[in-house]
Amino acid sequence: MKGLTDIDGILVGHASDYEALTGCTVILCEQGAVAGYDIRGGASGTEEAEVMSPFHIAPVVHAVVLAGGSAFGLEAASGVRRFLEHKGVGFPTGAAIVPIVPAAILYDLGIGKANIRPTREMGEAAASAATADAVKEGNLGAGTGATIGKALGMKNAMKGGLGSATVNLPNGVKVSALVAVNALGDVVDPATGRILAGARKQPGSREFAGSSALMKQLGPTGGLSRGNTTLAVVATNAKFTKVESTAIARHAHHGLVKAISPVHTSMDGDMTICLSYGKLTASVDAVSVAAAEAVAEAIVRAVKAAKSIGGVPGLAG
C-alpha cells in the first residue's frame, strides 16, 4: 500500500522546515480531478475552495495544497500555481492557462517559530518534489508541526502528523486518503474507542485525561486551544461528477468521527476533499463507506508515525 499515490496519476510532495516546525503537502492531479469538498469544523482556513462547488464553472482541479502556518500558509498555493503554469497545466481562459489549486491550512504556530510559515517558494518546492512513491508519514509536510489533544494546552498535548491509507473494493476501485491530523481532540482506536494519543493528565505522563470528558466540564468561557484543524483528501480511480464527489467528501467526515474525539468543534477547521481521478464505475455509497474507512485508518497511521519534536511527545518515540 502506497496511500494516496495508489491512485494512478496522483503525485504527492512535501516541504518541511524542521527549525520552524511547519510545512506543506501538495497533491498533484495534473490531468484534472473532479473535486468536491465539505467543511464541518468552525475554524477553517481555505483558498479557492469554491472551485470545487458543483455550481462553479471550473470542471476540475489540478492540485490541492495542505499547509501549516494558519492563514499565512495559504501563500504556498501560489507557488504550486506557478509550478503548474510553467508546465502548461491549468484551465484555458483564452488569454492564459490558469491552474486551479484549492488550498486549506491548519494552525501550527504554537510549536516552533510562529513568525516563519509556508511560503510560495515552499509550495513550489513541494510541487517539484511530488512523486508517485509511497506517501511518507509522520512529521513532514503539513504534518510537520501538527499536534493533537490540546484540551489542557500544548504542555499536555501530543504530536500529530501526516498519514495515508487505501481501501480496495472488489471491482478494482481504489479509495485512498491522506490526512494531516492537528485536532483539538484525542485520536482513538476506531474499533474500540480507546485513546491512542491525546491530552495527557500531566506533562511527562502518558495517562490520558480524555478530551471529550474535559470538554463537558468547561465553563461558559471555555478556554480551549484555538490552534487546531484536521484536513483530509480522499482520491479514487472511479469516475464521479462534482455533485457525487461532494457527497463522498461529506461522508468522509465519518472517518474523522470514528478516529477523533471530540471532533468538528468550534475550534477545529475540519475539512474533507474528494478527488475523482479515474474512469471506473462505482457506487457513490460504496466509495463513501470506503472513504470513511480510509480516512480513519490514515488518522491512526499519522499519530503512530509521529515522532517527538519541539518538546511535544509522539507515539513513534
C-alpha positions in Angstrom: 0.0 0.0 0.0 1.3 3.4 -1.0 -1.5 5.5 0.3 -2.9 8.3 -1.8 -0.4 7.6 -4.6 -2.1 4.2 -5.1 -4.4 6.2 -7.4 -2.7 6.3 -10.8 -1.6 9.8 -11.8 -1.8 11.2 -8.3 1.6 12.6 -7.1 2.4 13.8 -3.5 5.2 16.1 -2.4 6.2 17.7 0.8 8.3 20.6 2.0 9.2 20.9 5.7 11.0 23.4 7.9 12.3 21.4 11.0 13.6 24.6 12.7 10.3 26.5 12.5 8.3 23.2 12.6 5.9 23.9 9.8 5.5 22.8 6.2 3.1 22.0 3.3 2.0 19.0 1.3 1.0 19.2 -2.3 -1.3 16.7 -4.1 -0.9 17.0 -7.9 -3.6 15.7 -10.3 -2.3 17.4 -13.5 -4.8 15.8 -15.8 -7.6 17.4 -13.8 -9.6 15.7 -11.0 -13.3 16.2 -10.5 -13.5 17.5 -6.9 -15.9 18.0 -4.1 -15.4 19.3 -0.5 -17.1 19.6 2.9 -16.2 21.7 6.0 -17.5 20.7 9.4 -15.2 22.5 11.8 -15.9 26.0 12.9 -12.4 27.5 12.3 -11.5 26.7 8.7 -8.9 28.5 6.6 -9.2 28.0 2.8 -8.4 29.4 -0.6 -10.2 28.7 -3.8 -12.4 26.1 -2.1 -15.4 27.3 -4.1 -13.9 26.0 -7.3 -14.9 22.5 -6.0 -18.5 23.5 -5.7 -20.9 21.9 -8.2 -22.1 25.5 -9.0 -18.6 26.7 -10.0 -17.6 26.8 -13.7 -14.2 25.1 -13.2 -14.7 21.4 -14.2 -11.6 20.1 -12.4 -8.8 21.0 -10.1 -5.1 20.4 -10.9 -3.6 20.3 -7.4 -4.6 20.6 -3.7 -2.4 22.2 -1.1 -2.4 21.5 2.6 -0.2 23.8 4.7 0.6 24.8 8.2 1.1 28.4 9.1 -2.6 29.3 9.7 -3.9 31.8 7.2 -0.3 32.8 6.3 0.3 29.3 4.9 -2.2 29.9 2.1 0.7 31.6 0.3 2.1 28.2 -0.5 -0.7 27.7 -3.1 0.7 30.5 -5.3 4.0 28.6 -5.7 2.1 25.5 -6.8 0.2 27.6 -9.4 3.5 29.0 -10.6 4.9 25.4 -10.9 1.9 24.2 -12.9 1.8 27.3 -15.1 5.4 26.6 -16.2 4.3 23.1 -17.2 1.3 24.4 -19.1 -1.1 22.8 -16.8 -4.4 24.6 -16.0 -7.8 25.9 -17.1 -7.7 27.6 -20.5 -9.1 31.1 -20.4 -8.2 32.2 -23.9 -5.6 34.7 -22.7 -3.7 32.4 -20.3 -3.6 29.0 -18.7 -4.8 29.2 -15.0 -4.0 26.3 -12.7 -6.9 25.5 -10.4 -5.4 24.9 -6.9 -7.6 24.9 -3.8 -5.8 25.1 -0.5 -6.5 24.5 3.2 -4.5 25.3 6.2 -4.0 24.2 9.8 -2.7 26.1 12.8 0.8 25.1 13.9 2.0 28.5 15.2 2.0 27.2 18.8 5.0 25.0 18.2 8.4 26.0 16.7 8.6 29.6 15.3 5.4 31.4 14.8 6.9 34.0 12.6 8.0 31.5 9.9 5.3 30.0 7.8 5.0 28.1 4.5 5.8 30.4 1.6 5.3 30.5 -2.2 8.8 29.0 -2.5 7.9 26.2 -0.1 4.8 25.4 -2.1 6.8 25.3 -5.4 9.4 23.1 -3.8 6.8 20.6 -2.5 5.2 20.5 -6.0 8.6 19.9 -7.6 9.3 17.1 -5.2 5.9 15.4 -5.8 6.3 11.7 -6.8 4.2 8.5 -7.2 6.2 6.9 -4.4 4.6 5.6 -1.3 3.4 8.5 0.8 5.7 9.3 3.7 4.0 9.6 7.1 4.5 11.4 10.4 6.4 14.6 10.9 6.6 16.1 7.4 4.8 18.4 5.1 1.6 19.8 6.5 2.1 17.4 9.4 5.4 18.8 10.5 4.0 21.0 13.3 0.7 19.2 13.8 -0.3 18.4 17.3 -3.3 16.7 19.0 -5.0 16.6 22.4 -4.8 20.3 23.3 -7.8 20.4 25.7 -5.3 21.1 28.5 -2.9 23.2 26.4 0.3 22.5 24.5 2.2 21.3 27.5 -0.1 18.3 27.8 -0.6 17.7 24.1 0.9 15.0 21.8 2.3 15.0 18.3 0.0 14.7 15.3 1.2 14.3 11.8 0.5 13.1 8.3 -1.0 9.6 7.5 -2.3 7.9 4.4 -4.2 4.7 3.7 -6.1 2.8 0.9 -9.2 0.7 0.9 -9.6 -1.7 -2.1 -13.1 -2.6 -3.4 -13.7 -6.0 -5.2 -14.2 -4.4 -8.6 -10.8 -2.8 -8.8 -11.9 0.5 -7.5 -9.4 2.1 -5.0 -10.2 4.7 -2.4 -7.3 6.4 -0.7 -6.9 9.1 1.9 -4.2 11.4 3.1 -4.8 13.2 6.4 -3.0 16.0 8.2 -4.0 15.4 11.8 -3.9 18.6 14.0 -7.0 18.0 16.1 -8.1 19.6 19.4 -9.4 16.2 20.4 -7.8 12.8 21.0 -7.1 10.1 18.4 -8.9 6.9 19.3 -8.9 3.3 18.0 -11.9 3.3 15.6 -12.8 -0.3 16.7 -12.7 0.2 20.4 -12.8 3.9 21.2 -9.6 3.5 23.2 -7.5 6.6 23.3 -4.2 6.1 21.3 -2.8 9.6 21.7 -4.1 12.9 23.1 -4.4 15.2 26.0 -2.3 13.9 29.0 -3.2 14.5 32.6 0.2 15.8 33.4 3.3 16.9 31.3 5.6 14.0 31.1 2.8 11.5 31.7 1.2 9.1 29.3 -2.0 8.9 31.3 -4.8 10.3 29.1 -7.2 12.9 30.5 -10.0 12.2 28.0 -10.7 15.4 26.0 -14.4 14.7 25.5 -14.9 14.4 29.2 -12.8 17.5 29.8 -14.9 19.5 27.4 -18.1 18.7 29.2 -16.6 20.2 32.4 -15.8 23.5 30.8 -17.5 26.7 31.9 -19.2 29.1 29.6 -15.9 30.9 28.7 -14.3 27.6 27.5 -10.6 28.1 27.4 -9.8 25.6 24.7 -6.8 25.9 22.3 -7.7 27.7 19.1 -4.9 26.1 17.2 -6.4 23.0 15.6 -7.8 21.5 12.3 -7.7 18.1 10.6 -7.5 18.1 6.8 -8.3 15.0 4.7 -8.0 14.4 1.0 -9.7 11.3 -0.5 -8.9 10.2 -4.0 -10.5 7.4 -6.1 -9.9 5.9 -9.5 -13.7 5.8 -10.1 -15.5 8.4 -12.2 -17.9 10.8 -10.4 -19.5 14.2 -11.0 -18.9 17.2 -8.8 -22.2 16.5 -7.0 -21.2 12.9 -6.3 -17.7 13.9 -5.3 -19.2 16.4 -2.8 -21.4 13.6 -1.4 -18.3 11.4 -0.9 -16.4 14.3 0.8 -19.3 14.7 3.2 -19.3 11.0 4.1 -15.6 11.0 4.5 -16.1 13.0 7.7 -17.4 9.8 9.3 -13.7 8.8 9.3 -12.9 11.7 11.5 -15.8 10.9 13.8 -14.5 7.3 14.1 -10.9 8.3 14.9 -11.0 11.7 16.7 -12.9 12.6 20.0 -14.2 15.2 20.2 -14.3 16.3 16.6 -15.8 19.1 14.5 -15.5 21.5 17.4 -15.8 25.3 17.1 -12.0 25.4 17.5 -11.3 22.9 14.6 -11.4 23.8 10.9 -12.0 20.2 9.8 -12.3 19.8 6.0 -12.5 16.9 3.6 -11.9 16.9 -0.2 -12.7 14.2 -2.6 -10.8 13.8 -5.9 -12.3 11.7 -8.7 -9.4 10.7 -10.9 -10.3 7.7 -12.9 -12.7 6.0 -15.3 -14.0 3.0 -13.4 -17.7 2.8 -12.4 -18.6 2.5 -8.8 -21.5 3.2 -6.4 -21.3 6.5 -4.6 -22.4 4.8 -1.4 -19.7 2.1 -1.6 -17.0 4.6 -2.2 -18.3 6.8 0.6 -18.1 3.9 3.1 -14.6 3.1 1.9 -13.6 6.8 2.1 -14.6 6.9 5.8 -12.6 3.8 6.5 -9.5 5.1 4.6 -9.7 8.4 6.5 -10.0 6.7 9.9 -7.0 4.4 9.1 -4.9 7.3 7.8 -5.6 9.3 11.1 -4.4 6.4 13.2 -1.3 5.9 11.0 -0.5 9.6 11.3 -0.2 9.5 15.1 1.6 6.2 15.2 4.2 7.5 12.8 4.6 10.9 14.6 7.9 11.3 16.5 8.6 13.6 19.4 9.6 17.1 18.3 9.6 20.6 19.7 9.0 19.3 23.2 5.8 17.5 22.2 5.9 13.7 22.6 4.9 11.4 19.8 4.0 7.7 19.7 6.9 6.9 17.4 9.4 8.0 20.1 
